[in-house]
Amino acid sequence: MEKELVELRRSRPKPPVGGDFTLSDCFYFSRRGIESIVEDEVTQRFTSEELVSWNLLTRTNNHFQYISLRLTLVYGLGIFIRYCILAPLRLTLACIGLTWLVIGTSAVGLLPNCRMKFWLSEWVHVMCYRICARGLSAAIQYHNRENKPRKGGICVANHTSPIDIVILCNDGCYAMVGQVHGGLMGVVQRAMVRSCPHVWFERAEMKDRHLVTRRLRDHVNDKEKLPILIFPEGTCVNNTSVMMFKKGSFEIGATIYPVAIKYDPKFGDAFWNSSKYSMVSYLLRMMTSWALVCDVWYLPAVHQQEGEDAVQFANRVKSAIARQGGLLDLQWDGGLKRAKVKESFKEQQQKQYSSMVVGDDSSGHSD
């Protein structure tokens, strides 16, 4: 703000004492307001990433236009391959993976608590997730596996879609955190928790921050339990940036294992636009895309530094993930896609401008 206002005020000499209001300042705020209406940094992160060239999928921000007979024939052949050959095979594999997850975890849950039970639980989880990944034709490249999350810690990653869980669990087993659901999802949750100590909350419990923090802290304090997998953004972002991390998981005092996930949009759009597509519709779109290609980077474990609060700790981890994944590091809360801007953000800008107008010698002045 200060740099841009100085540019606008360049033609006007600086007052000898204190600050001053200049009418040209209005142009700065008008321009910023119009820019926010046309294209802001938040809403554009919740639409599909624009591709440089068409990937022969129906997913594109522009309507399909006839270019040549050859391209039309290739596109038609692609539809036949994706919908008539790949989709049935992928759907079959996904059903097998989910069915075996329910049956396998339920059977393991009948065993008494012992080392063999935990080993079988991890084996069943990883095997089922790998079957589901095959159902998406996932091609995953894992980097720096020596930094993989260990038991008694928290794994945090940027969030693009629910498939992020399948991607990470292909290479290891994690304890999940989430709300208890009904229907098919509820059946899967109840089966999973029988064999592995996942952390599920009732709807009313999710609103109790202290209860959630206590449950998570109790889990990570047990060094025999699996690392917790958390997506601190709290919403899916289109894999071009990383938005604000919620500070809750960084207040526990546990070891944090950052993970960066980057999808290749040329083979399929992994972003789940929950306001546009239901979960079933989204999964069908993924099963009819060419493939799911992504890179996963395990970053070195980090701890909260002395004198560093939870917000600063979360921002440091977020910056490391964004830098490794080649993503933009944004300060905005992902919840702004459905909510209004907090008054505190507006007040921060107003106070900053007020201090410029009043000047540095404002200690004796009142607002």
Disulfide bonds with the S-S distance in Angstrom:
none
